[in-house]
C-alpha cells in the first residue's frame, strides 16, 4: 500500500496540476512496482513560503533577494 507525500510551496498550484501529480505518481508506482492503483495514496501538501527554507532563509526572503539582485 504505497503512500506518496508531495510537498510544494503554496503559490497557486492549480487543481489540474494537482490531479496530474496524483495521476503521475500513481502511474509511476503501477508501472515500476506493479502496485494496485486503488491501494496507492498520494497526498499533496502546500507549504507557505515563510515555512520553507533554502540557503539558510525562508523561500519568501530568498526570492525577494533574487529579485533585488536581478534589478541590479
N, C-alpha and C positions, 0 to 999 in steps of 0.2 A: 504494500500500500504506500506508494511514493507520496511525499509531501514536498512541494517546492515553494519556497518563500522568496518572493521578488520584492526588493525594496527600491523605490525610486524617489527622487525629490518631488515634492508637491509643486509642480509647475505646469499644470494644465494637461496632464495626460488624459487623453480622451477615452470614452467608453470603448470606442472601436479599437484603439491601441491596446487597451487592457484585454479585450477579447482576443486580439491577435497574439498577445503574450501568453495568455492562458492556453490557447489552441496550440501555439508553437511549442511550449514546454511539454504539454501533454503528448503531442505528436512525437517529440524527441524521445520521451520515455517509452512510448509504444514502439517506435522504430528501433531504438538501440537496445532496450532491455526487455522488449516484448511484454510490457506491463499493460494491464487492463485499464483502459481509459476511464471506466466507470469507478475505478478504485484509485484514481490519481487525483490528488488535491493540489491546487495551485492557489496561493494567497498573494495578493499584491498589496503592499503597504506603502502608502505615500507619507514621506517624512518631510517636515518643514525644513527649509534650507538653513534655518537657525539651529537645527538639531542634527545637522550632518556636517562632519568636519573633513577637511582636506588641507594638506600642507600646514597643519597647525592652527587652522582657523575655521570658522564656520563657512559653509558654501556662500552664504549671503555676503560676508566680508570678502571672501576670496574673489567672487565675481565682481564686486564693487572695485576691488583693487585692479583686476584685469581691465575693467572698463576705463579706469583712471589712467592706467599705463598705455592703453590703446590711443587715448586722446593726446598723449604727449609725443 
